[in-house]
Amino acid sequence: MPSSSYVSLFDSNMTTPALLPLSGRRIPTLSPGAASFPHHRATLRLSEKFILLLILSAFITLCFGAFFFLPDNSKHKRFDLGLEDVLIPHIEAPKGAKHPSFLQAEEEESLRDKIRVDHERALQEAKEKLRKSRDELRAEIQTEKSKVVEDLKKKKEVPKPLPPVPMPKVVGVNDGDPVEPDVKEKRDKIREMMKHAWDSYRQYGWGHNELKPLAKKGHSTNIFGNSQMGATIVDALDSLYMMGLHDEFKDGQEWIEQNLDFSVNAEVSVFEVNIRFIGGLLAAYYLSGQEVFKVKAVQLAEKLLPAFNTPTGIPWAMVNLKSGVGRNWGWASAGSSILAEFGTLHMEFVHLTYLTGNPAYYQKVMHIRKLLAKMDRPNGLYPNYLNPRTGRWGQHHTSVGGLGDSFYEYLLKAWLMSDKTDTEARKTYDDAIEAIERHLIRKSNGGLTFIGEWKNGHLERKMGHLTCFAGGMFALGADGSPDAKAGHYLQLGAEIAHTCHESYDRTVLKLGPEAFKFDSGLEAVAVRQNEKYYILRPEVIETYWYMWRFTHDPKYRQWGWEAAQAIDKYCRVSGGFSGVKDVYSSNPTYDDVQQSFFLAETLKYLYLLFSSDDLMPLESWVFNTEAHPLPKERAQTIVEWRGLEQ
Ligand code: DMJ
């Protein structure tokens, strides 16, 4: 018992100190028990008794004060009277470890830290609960109820193996060697960059979601919650495979087999996990035929399903992988879900139904499509925000960049993936693009075609780096467009590619800013400091690649090479590749993040740009929004699914 737990109280008439414990458990009182006190106490005068009583009562007050007002950790420290198990129930001492009351100072310190963190978390959770509306709480309760039912069902069921399904004929995986030596040289350089990015992550960030290439350690962002799920490994697998980096691929596969576990208490973004993890695992499965990738993709998909338990069936933006509780981003308009997030699930979910025979995935995404089809659209445009409780639009903002982008992309790709049988998706895409052209696409004074953003009734003449993917989308959708407008859409794709190239060319580093304006004499340049960064994004290079495939105009390879050289010159560091904070500065600072999409998309599109077209031909593969290729479904399969929709 530490001596500090006791205070000595001397009475002038006493020869020995009376030890009073500071805790409230054994406070002695002046009672007949005083008989055990030396006899001369009984002879104390009244005033002395009074003083003694006063001192004692002051002391009792002090004891209670200490108990109620001292910080939590100091209370715990003094309460080592056999109560540790009550106060610290969640900390189990490892076998052979000392009893907590004998822990060394630093162990105590870390215990206290843990307790404090737990308390803060509980307080935060309680606060968040209080902030939620009745509908949200109801949806949460519903989610939890369904989860309990599901768990009970599962306990009774013997896990079924996934049904065997015919593997689509995989073509164009091992080819792609360009004939021209100078192109081959460029392709080899991109492969070397991939190896540098991968090896650095392997060495410094292995198992973490991403890498901090300057600090040389792991990194993660809120889209992955507090998980450590090796996002870079999963995102990079198919790029490694296409580039013939087979040892690295095997290494990644082994990590996934041994470590990738989704039973974690982490709140993740449904969209990001879908496009990066499910998309990445499915592509790795289709390319390599290794069952483990399919099994992991399905395990993860099951964890995402509770996100759809909302009053409308429009999923929450985030879901806790363990509890299944979902919620939306605090910053989203009026508690809304985001168009580009709930609208970018179709490709992966259709494949999940194909591989598992479970109609749930297909039904969930078709339900979203049906609901959207019934809604009014201001000027034919889709707002970025939709409330999953009320089924009503939030703010009337429309964008082909952040918050909207891949919703349009997936309409087109749903049609392509279905071997062009999903004509409903194609029609929805065509109508949306027509409204976008009418309201958002303009030409600047200098003759640059740009796609602006619609905000509460007016056009903001600003375009994001993210929006640059649309050049490739227009080109990809040209074939099959209504009224024989294929030429028009290919031309539109070329104009967007040109504008985005200008946004790169007008910087010091020859790398594009996050957003650029077409206003007050400014053309394709960023104005605000917080829009001048480049974080290794792929969209401009993605458009170059699609334009190259459809036109074979050498300028696209030239532009791609300019970008690759700039990345190698300004973003490469000894520990990998980093984003830069200002593309207009000759001496930029780094953001110290190697994004997983750099390996999944940017380097893959560059590699494909310098490969021949027989590597991943577009007749057989459709790339998801994270550049993970999925094979086109047989038309027959899609026809069979029509009945699954109910
Ligand atoms: C990627 O994760 C995907 O392309 C997504 O659709 C939006 N953009 C990022 C990379 O910029």
Boltz pocket constraint, residues with backbone or C-beta under 6 A from the ligand:
constraints:
  - pocket:
      binder: B
      contacts: [[A, 406], [A, 466], [A, 537], [A, 538], [A, 539], [A, 597], [A, 601], [A, 625], [A, 626], [A, 627]]
      max_distance: 6.0
